[in-house]
Each structure stands twice: as structure tokens, then as C-alpha cells.
Amino acid sequence: MTHAVSNGLLASDLVKNFGSVSVLKNINFSMNADEAVGIVGPNGAGKTTLLSALAGAFQLDQGSILLNNQDVTEKCASARCNLGVVRTHQIPKPFDGMTVFENVLVAASYGVDADKQTAYQHTLNAIQLSGMEHVANRQAESLGLLDRKRLELARALATQPKILLLDEIAGGLTEAESVQLVDTIKELRRQGIGIIWIEHIVHVLLQVAERLICMDSGEIIADGEPQAVLSNPQVVKAYLGGGIE
Amino acid sequence: MSQWTNSVTIQRWTPSSRYAIVFAGLVLVLLALAPLFASNGLLDRLTALFIYVILAAMWNALAGYGGLISVGQQAFFGLGAYFTIRIADLGLDPFISVALAALIVGVISYPISLVMLRLKGGEFAIGMWVVASILHLMVNLDGLIQGETGISLVSLNHYDSAQRLTIIYLLTLGSMAGLLALLFFVLRSKTGSAIQAIRDNEEAATSVGVKPEKTKQLLFVIAAFGIGVAGALWLTSATTFLPKTYFSVQWSAYMIFMVLVGGIGKFEGAILGAIIFFLVETWFSSTGVWYLVSLGAIAIAFSLFLPKGIWGELERRFNWHFLPVGYQVVEKNKINTDKK
């Protein structure tokens, strides 16, 4: 489902091949900056590749990406972050040799143009919003999985994003931890931050997503209201013939 | 929501770090006065120590903070000495030649960085060794140098022996202090945080707005400049430029030893490692080949059993942060304590 967006993302005809493997096949996608969009699909569907393309992690083989009507196709991840599009990683990538505060401060200092005191404040706010106050001085290498995921989120939030790209951030968390995470993301929604969230744990995703996209084999096979997408026969088939719980 | 953020503040200096800075200042003043009371032999040895501190600090910045492990930094050590000879040959004062040579090394290192920083990990490390070897061969092609026969910095003879020794000593001391201050300033700045972030995960650093290429280039050039200064100063002390000696990989081996033993990625560790290396060299270098074997064995032992070096261990056990480049979040009612 694509339509021109004056305030948001518009991706047109995205193609990405890794060698002979076609991972994104003419993807067309758009979202308003205040939307919460969930992306589901089986492993290898191209979800993370699409997120990486939107974040500027690599150059596309074909297609264009507009952010607020500005062409950002050629812009690298660093530049897109400065424009307000930032991602978290499926496998957390902390700066191991630095403390949690220092990790987040890097993002607050470089993600947005801010003086030192403002960067400190953004850092503390992001740490608090992510529930990491108790480990602010801990070395990132000593963190458990939940805190590593939270650190990914805190670092992204410190850049003052307009659109946040979340990649399986609830994966590996317990039910209680997922509830905490959803509360945090709902708070971000209240602040007007747009979200694209890839997640396998669909019932967690549906607590936030207002719109759902299903991908399979590098293509978008369904896009729309979440319950309608989940009952789409193509989507059910993509999930090995079963319904999605 | 704002309760915690209002109750904490960011602390960078602690009382112990303030005392350490004052102590370091007093030591520098004492060292600056040393020519008034120290023997020529002691001044000469201290000059060597200061150069070791520069080498260790620069390699530590590059590898310990930036993750750019290189076994080819002797390239810039040799170039620093070479350009000092070349510029002095034009008729300039040898000490002005030292400064100009170091600047030229810094400038030359920039285009080298554009190529070499495309390499990662082991490729970068070995690639730098190749760069050093190529530059060594190129310097040998200069007729002035006379191949491996080398040449002396004869313009130093315009100064009498005692005056020359004092100037070299003070110049080296000033260079060491200035370069340490420069590194400390850079590593404490937001660029320093970016340098460490790139070391730990370049992709993640890029995703939060860091520009890795420019940041790594800056670090590479600073390290090359500092090592160029060290090479030029070593020449003024040793007088004779022998390409094979100055471009020898042993300099990188010394830098690695100092940083591994003192504490990689620790500002204080590099200084401590240089002092330890200096003492080991002073006491045991006369044992010949066993001295070199021992250096290698000690470096391997530290890598295996004390990977964060002596300072890393002291920092872990006693929470010492004498020259802190990091940040601590502290509750406002606990400011100015050394406790975490």
C-alpha cells in the first residue's frame, strides 16, 4: 500500500540482491511519521533487509526512498539517523567497552545536533525511558539479554528519532519483560514517534501496531488492518499453513 | 518520569583524579628543572623514557581506544627521523627541522589513511607493516641517505654538547606533555566516545549518527604525527639516521609490549607500560637476545592472564581513575566521591 506522504517514508520499487539471491523484489511501501506499522513474515522473508534498507545500512540495487519528500536513497545510515530515522538491531550490538551511559551518550551526541548539556539530558531521559537507571554505570559487555535489548532501544531513543525501526526487539524476552517493553513502546507512541516493528511474537506486536504488513520471499503479500492481514489466506499459507497465534 | 534524571548528575573528575592531575603537574615541573641538577647520563635516559611514553600513548590511542591494531607504526617513526635529516640538509636549524618533519609526517599520513583504513583487523595490522617496509625502501632510494649506510644530523654540532643535551631533553619533555594533553583532550571529547564506539561496533556506531571514516582518519593522523615526533626526537638524541634501525618492526613490538603490560585502552596504562619497559630495558637489555625473548614472553603472558594489563587490574580492584576519559552517573548528594 503506497501513497504520497509529505510527512513520513515512501519506498518505491526497492530491489536488493545478495549474489544470485533476490532478497527484496520491487517492494513498495509507505508510512506516515505518526504511524505504528508491524511487519511479520517467515524467516528469510526479507523483513530485516527491508529495515536495513530503510535505515541506510547498504545501497539498494534499485529503487528510491523518500523521507518527508526528501530523497534519501543515497544517504548512509549516519545521515538518515541525523534526519530522524534510526534502527535497533535484531542481535544487539552494544559498545562493549563502554558503560551504558557512554553507549547512549554517543547516540545523543551524534544522532542529533545538541550541545553537551542537552546531550546529557537526552541520554538520561533515554536511559530512564528504557528502564536502565540501575545499570547506567555498568560496562555493556556485562549486560544480560534484556538489558542489551533495552540498550539498543535507549541508544536509538537518544537520537531523538522521528521514525524508529525496531528489529525483533521482543525476541528472547520473557512474558513479563515483553510487557515492560510494550509499555515503553506505547510511551513512545504517546510522544508521537512513528514505529516500524518487525516481530515474530505477534500478540506483543499487535498491542502497538495499527497496521500490519506481511512479507514472504522478498515481497509484501499483505498490508492493512492487523486482523484482516492475519486472516488473509496468503498470509496463513506463508506461515506453513497455520493460523497466527 | 523526571525524578531519576533530576536526582543524578554526570561526573568526570573525582578527588583522586584532581590530585593525580596536580601530582602530574608537579612531576612535570620537577622534570623541567632536572637539567639544573641531574647528570648528563640521567637526562639522556629520561629523554628515552619520554619518547617511550609518546610511542606507547600513541599506539594505545590507535589500538586500545580505536581498535586499529597496527604493526607498522615504525613507518612514521622512520619518516619523522628521515624528514628531519632532509629538512636540516636544506640549512634549517635541526630543532626547527624536528617540528617541520613531524608536521610533514602528519600530512603524509592522511592519504595513507584513506587507503589503509579500508582494511580491517588483521589486514590493517599487516598492511601497515607492508607500508612501513615500502616507505623504508623508498627512503633508501634517496641519495642523501646513502642506503643503509645512513647519515648523521651534523647540524646538531652547531650546539655544544651540554646545551644540545638540555635542549633535546626539554624539547622531548615538552613534546611528551603536549602530546599527552592532546590525546587526553581528544579522548575526553565526544570524538573520543565515537572512537571507542567504532572500535566496539562500527555498524552500530554508524546507525546512531557517527561518521566512522572521518573519525578514524583523525585518530590515524594524530597517532602518526605523535610517532613522527618521537622518531624525529630519537634522531636528535641518537644523531645518526640508519633506515634499517628506524624502520625496524622492533618499534612496533616495543609499543605493543608497553601497552599490553601497562593496560590496553587505559590512558594511565600506556604511561605505566612505558615506565616498566624503560626499567626492564635499563636493567636487562645487556642480557642480549634473552632480553628480547623475555619481552615477548612477558607480553604473551599478559595477553593470556592479565588482558587488561597492570593498570586495568588496579582500576578494577581499587576503582582508580586518575586520568579519566569516561563518564560516571552519580546521585547529586554523592558528588565528589570516588565511589561508583
Interface residues (C-beta under 8 A of the other chain):
Chain A: A55 A57 C76 A77 S78 C81 N82 V86 R87 H89 K93 P94 F95 D96 G97 M98 T99 F101 E102 N103 L105 V106 A107 S109 Y110 G111 V112 K116 A119 Y120 Q121 L124 N125 Q128 L129 E133 A136 N137 A140 R155 A156 A158 T159
Chain B: M1 S2 W4 T5 V8 I10 K190 S193 A194 Q196 A197 R199 D200 N201 E203 A204 A205 T206 S207 V208 G209 V210 K211 P212 G265 G326 Y327 Q328 V329 K340
